[in-house]
Amino acid sequence: MTYVAAILATACFGIALRWLGVVAAAGRAVATSREAAESMRDPALSDLEKEHRVQKASLSLMRSFVSIVARGTGAFLLAIVPVLALQLSGIVQASAVSHLLVTWQGILLTCVVMTVAFLLRPAH
């Protein structure tokens, strides 16, 4: 049952990451950094304009960092709710699930669950 709880926690984490917009926020941060790098290479811009654009991008990336950390923390908290519910019902020990998730078997299990979820996700 520990493996089932670990799979459930992993699936909930993945769902929560998407639901809380972590994936989209990370994508926006990558786009911002690419735009800043493109600005630095643009010969049509003055040094002052390059500096302005990069400073603006750095502030945006700092906000993105804080947002991603907060959303990631929320995703983690949402992922442990089912495990704690299973513990309260006496089905599984949360400590056993957390121990499993940091072993090589747990890491492999997480990789398999996330790969399957990625392959089964709906196309947009």
C-alpha positions in Angstrom: 0.0 0.0 0.0 3.0 2.3 0.5 3.7 2.1 -3.2 0.1 3.0 -4.1 0.3 6.0 -1.7 3.6 7.1 -3.3 2.0 6.9 -6.7 -1.0 8.9 -5.5 1.2 11.5 -4.0 3.3 11.8 -7.2 0.2 12.0 -9.4 -1.3 14.7 -7.1 2.0 16.7 -7.2 2.0 16.6 -11.0 -1.7 17.6 -11.2 -1.1 20.4 -8.6 1.9 21.7 -10.5 -0.2 22.2 -13.6 -3.3 23.4 -11.7 -1.3 26.0 -9.8 0.3 27.2 -13.0 3.9 26.3 -12.1 4.6 24.9 -15.6 3.2 28.0 -17.2 5.1 30.3 -14.8 8.4 28.5 -15.6 7.7 28.8 -19.3 7.2 32.6 -18.9 10.5 32.8 -17.0 12.3 31.0 -19.7 10.8 33.3 -22.4 11.8 36.4 -20.3 15.4 35.2 -20.1 15.5 34.5 -23.8 14.2 37.9 -24.6 16.8 39.5 -22.3 19.6 37.5 -24.1 18.2 38.6 -27.5 18.2 42.2 -26.4 21.9 41.9 -25.3 22.8 40.6 -28.8 20.7 43.2 -30.7 23.1 45.6 -32.5 20.3 48.0 -33.2 19.9 48.8 -29.5 22.0 51.3 -27.6 23.9 50.1 -24.5 21.4 52.2 -22.4 18.4 50.5 -24.0 20.0 47.1 -23.5 20.6 47.8 -19.9 17.1 49.0 -19.4 15.6 45.9 -21.0 17.9 43.5 -19.0 17.0 45.3 -15.7 13.3 45.0 -16.5 13.8 41.3 -17.3 15.7 40.7 -14.0 12.9 42.2 -12.0 10.4 40.0 -13.9 12.6 36.9 -13.3 12.8 37.7 -9.6 9.0 37.9 -9.4 8.8 34.7 -11.4 11.2 33.0 -9.0 9.1 34.0 -6.0 5.9 32.9 -7.8 7.3 29.5 -8.8 8.6 28.8 -5.2 5.2 29.7 -3.7 3.3 27.7 -6.2 5.7 24.8 -5.9 5.2 24.8 -2.1 1.5 24.8 -2.6 1.8 21.8 -5.0 3.9 20.0 -2.4 1.3 20.7 0.3 -1.5 19.5 -1.9 0.4 16.3 -2.8 0.8 15.3 0.9 -2.9 15.7 1.7 -3.9 12.3 0.3 -1.0 10.6 2.1 -2.0 12.2 5.4 -5.6 11.2 4.8 -4.5 7.6 4.3 -2.4 7.8 7.5 -5.4 9.1 9.5 -7.5 6.2 8.2 -4.8 3.8 9.3 -4.0 2.5 5.8 -0.4 3.7 5.5 2.3 5.5 7.4 3.3 8.8 5.9 6.8 8.3 7.1 7.0 5.0 5.1 5.8 6.9 2.0 8.3 9.7 2.4 11.1 7.2 3.0 10.1 5.3 -0.1 10.1 8.5 -2.2 13.7 9.3 -1.4 15.0 5.8 -2.3 16.1 4.8 -5.7 12.9 2.7 -6.1 10.8 5.8 -5.2 12.7 8.0 -7.6 12.3 5.4 -10.4 8.6 5.1 -9.5 8.2 8.9 -9.7 9.9 9.0 -13.1 7.6 6.3 -14.4 4.5 8.0 -13.1 5.5 11.4 -14.4 6.5 9.9 -17.8 3.1 8.1 -18.1 1.3 11.3 -17.1 3.3 13.3 -19.7 2.5 10.8 -22.5 -1.3 10.7 -21.5 -1.7 14.5 -21.2 -4.3 16.1 -23.5 -2.8 18.1 -26.4 -3.6 21.7 -26.5 
